[in-house]
Structure formats: structure tokens, C-alpha cells
């Protein structure tokens, strides 16, 4: 006999809530309630899910649901949890990547079980978010019996799960920020250069997107360090110097990033085995001391 799935509620109706709520509903979880600062926001999420009741009163979500996801901005999770009345038999879960379950201490003091369920994915908009969970990793922090419940939830969503200690969460989230948010920054710096030869950012993004996707595919299929390509990987110091020369003329902000990232790329190239320590030293010297 199958065990009954717990009733799910959300406090906060943004893109993460929309993605999780729709995905959980699709896997048979009863998503019964959502609350937000405005009724319109709660109603917008509830429209995706039959029998999901929208509220502005957050306490009503706790009354209706067994597991309550707090999907507000990270800075107000503690405040939101602290304003509510919790009780034994309820579970309070937040979805912050960097923060521990201690943000939910008020819920724990009231007798609820607390945990963290962070989807390692980027959510730029509600429509994209609804279909962005399959195959991702969820980082979980919880004690039993909630730990087993959240592991099952990750598996039913088609994802993988990893259990993190509280002290590991900040470094884990920093790594996610570097590959996701700072990739956007790299694309911004790269596309800025295209204006020098008369092309727009839209042109640049269109041209560079297949390269970005190809690189990600190589990381997944070939792995580190073998997936590294480009002039540092080949030991092509002449090309590196050309880059440095042109960047120094009009793009000192990009030059600084290029140099720093280049220096961090040298050890990867060495590990790949295409360059030796002598060539690595030459590239390092060029990146460190280049003068036009």
C-alpha cells in the first residue's frame, strides 16, 4: 500500500515557488495552499494548480499544509517564520542555498521539524521555471523523518539529492554563484567588446551562445581538465599577447578579468598535459607583466 503524500504549502509565490509547486503537483503531491504579500501574486501561482487555495494570511498555509516551504527572499525568511504559530506535526522548509535551517528556529521552538531544500538551478522567470527541475541536484539539510521525506521528494522530481552539513552551505552556494551568476558577468564583459567592431549585444549573444552551450556540453561529456580548449591550453602565447595588447587599448576593465582568469586557467592546462612547466611560466609572465 502506497503511503499518502504530505500536503504541501508555500509562503512566497515567486519563481522558485512556482517551479516547485507545479513540479510537485505534477508528481502527485497535493499542493493545497499558497500565501504571498498580495492576493494577486498568490492567485497567479494557484491558477496553475487545481485545488490550491491562495491567501494573504500566511498562517492559513500552516493550518492547511503538512510541509510548508518558505520561498521568500532569503533576508526575510527568519522574520516570516518568526511571525507564525507552528506546531508538532508540521515541517518548515526554506529554499535558500547559502543559509542553514537555523533561520527557522522559531518553527523548531514551536515543535515543527525544520529543514532546507535547495534546487541547484537558476530561475529567471516563472514560465521557464515551471519546467526546469528535471535532472538537477537538490541540496538538503534536515533530520529524520523529514530527511527521508525530502530525499524522496527530490527523487520523485527526477533529480538527485546531496545532504550537506550546515557549515558547508556557504561554500556550496558560492560555487553555484560563480558558475551561474558570474557566467552572466563574463558574457556581459565579452559582448561589450563587440561594440568595437560595430555589432550589438544581441548580435554578440546570438553568435556566442552556441559556443557557451558547446563548452557546457564538453564539461559534461569530456570532463575537466580535458574539456579545456583555447590558446592557454595549446600554449599559444602569441595569441594571448595579441589579446592583452588590444584589451589594454580600450578595455582595461576587461583586461583585468582576462588576466586573472588566464592565470587561473594555467594549472588546468598543465593538468590537461598540452603544455609543460616552461610554457606555463612564459604564459604566466605574459599575463602578469604584459606592457603594450
Secondary structure, DSSP 8 states (H G I E B T S, - for coil): -------EEEE--SHHHHHHHHHHHHTT--EEEEE-SSHHHHHHHHTTSTT-EEES-HHHHHHH-SEEEE-S-GGGHHHHHHTS---TT-EEEE--SS--GGGGHHHHHTT-EEEEEEE-S----HHHHTT--TT-EEEEEE-TTHHHHHHHHHHHTT-EEEE--GGGHHHHHHHHHHHTHHHHHHHHHHHHGGGGGT--HHHHHHHHHHHHHHHHHHHHHT-TTTT--SHHHHT-HHHHHHHHHHHHHH-HHHHHHHHHHHHHHHHHHHHHTSS-HHHHHHHHHHHHH---
